[in-house]
């Protein structure tokens, strides 16, 4: 029995073993089926993810061009410096740390610490390194026999013109993504598609870049072409920078130059500005000095730094609504003429004030303007006259045209951070309890706020035939090969007033510059129109008890065929003079900008008979004046001028006072000693025609006086010049050239 039982037990054990083996094999087969067939894709993806590491490669960001294809923002190749701790010894790490700290400015201990992880094949030392520095790193590693150092290609944003148009362009952050301005608004267009590098990982999860690596090339971003003109922009910035110094502007200045017939922006300035190549650096010297004196770890320091950075990045032209003051009278005038509320034959009597119910509202001229026509009321910028016009226009019409001119909503310009306006509703304007005060104050530009871009857009509509255009900054999108992806055309929103009304408005605005408060913007040979503005900051006064002002002027040219509008705004200038108004401070700046920009844009001068009589002009002394006041005085005499230096007062002029010069000559106004040191070389114009000789001398930064036969004589050539060719003289020096008839003399 025991024998039989033993065999039976063995048999049972064999059977059980076979069954267990079959069951186990079946379980394995089932799991293999699940893993390889049912869930094969899932586990394959997990395996790849565990074995491979993906590193992103930045795409080249598209360029930003001005309207003439000058590069305002470009991407350049830079490098990321790497090293492989697994491939260097401790001794090499010490040497490497010394070299990296000296060449790259990184902390030596940082390199030592990272080098301790011998399982790591990929360690970043520094990003965004220029080629010259990257080459130094590789040369250092090669000389010292350190094999674990490598480079990865990357891109970095550069702004070749420095601070030019910085508050419009904006800048990118450390990840090469747009942070402000056009860089932010068009980030998706400019960014492109990043590439990637796929590398193998070892068992510890560290990179083995030299074992396996595959690269997927990035797709470069598109580029954008702006309506901004680099020359127009630089002229505006130069004049605004001088104005901020000259007038002690406390809350920055703004300027916009617009094509009134398309809405294209040729120039947009906020001053002071910043350098987008180093946007975190504080550009304002006073604020920088204040920060340097503070504890950098303090909360107060951090708050002031944040405030200063945010302010310098802010585009004042689009983001800060303000009371427009008397420039807004252009809109009130347009609305009243269009509705038939007023016409050119109407008269308005100003005793120096206007009674609104029981409230007496004063005119800026306390003695009053007396009896005046509509045109004279605009020339005089008479508030009582416009209070009467506003009351006659009524709340409904006022609001309807305010809205139709685009002043109740943002313009939609392609920039981030555009603010809207702050204004009275029609119901508030019609409120019997406050009707008189709000409507009459609004009629001359107080008690509401609009942005500079809203205001110049509305003014452009008032003078261009009545058509309201969407302001825009980008006219084309190009692919990475330079092919046009998109053309952006002007967008006309609606016609606000008739062409006949618009022509009347233009006629009256020209009279403001010829006969009225805008005469400091007058330029002989050009038909300029415009309107001054001196607005009170009522809300600030209510908070602090101190009255501060915004001085502005909006100019239009040429008035026989309006093409361009220029708005200049100075926010809180330091006013030492009782005669400090938009007419005396802001108008000369617009005149100075127009005098340089209009010839550049191809607007030809056409002199009247009276202007042509201004030959043989004797120069007055401009030393001691503010640069723009001096420039305005010279402009009104038919002379050009150029401000040199960074000071706020003219310290010298060339040609000097008392010198006789022809109309159109350029007077150099020096504002500091350094600017006076520049000298230019006198060209040799002998044998040249009048046109060529004139151009050569002007291009050299000099003035020409003509004697002998007239240069209009087709045979006239330069026979001699009073200062020899090659002589070094101060810029602006007058060169007298004697012309003779070449048909009578052998002069070549």
Secondary structure, 3 states (H helix, E strand, C coil): CHHHHHHHHHHHHHHHHHHHHHHHHHHHHHHHHHHHHHCHHHHHHHHHHHHEEEEEECCCCCCEECCCCCEEEEEEEEEEEEECHHHCCHHHHHHHHHHHHHHHCCCHHHHHHHHCCCCCCCEEEEEEECHHHHHHHHHHHHHCCCCCEEEEEEEEEECCCCCCCHHHHCEECCCCCEEEHHHHHCHHHHHCECEEEEEEECCCCCEEEEEEEEEECCECCCEEEECCCHHHHHHHHHHHHHHHHHCCCCCCEEEEEEECCCCEEEEEEEECCCCHHHCCCCCCHHHHHHHHCCCCCCHHHHHHHHHHHHHHHCCHHHHCCECCHHHHHHHHHHHHHHHCCCCCCCEEEECCEEEECCEEEECCCCCCCEEEEHHHHHHCCCHHHHHHHHHHHHHHHHHHHHHHCCCCCCCCCCCCCCCCCECCCHHHHCCCCCHHHHHHHHHCCCCCEECHHHHHHHHHHHHCCCEEECCECEEEEECCCCCEEEECCCCEEEECCCHHHHHHHHHHHHHHHHHCCCHHHCCCCCCEEEEEEEEECHHHHHHHCCCCEEEEEEEEECCCCCCEEEEEEEECCCCCCCCCCHHHHHHHHHHHHHHHHHHHCCCCCCCCHHHHCCCCEECCCCCCCCHHHHHHHHHCCCCEEEEECCCCCCCEEECCCCCEECCCCEEEEECCHHHHCCEEECCCCCCCEHHHHHHHHHHCCCEEEEEECCCCCCCEEEEEECCCCCCEEECCCEEEEEEEECCCCCCC
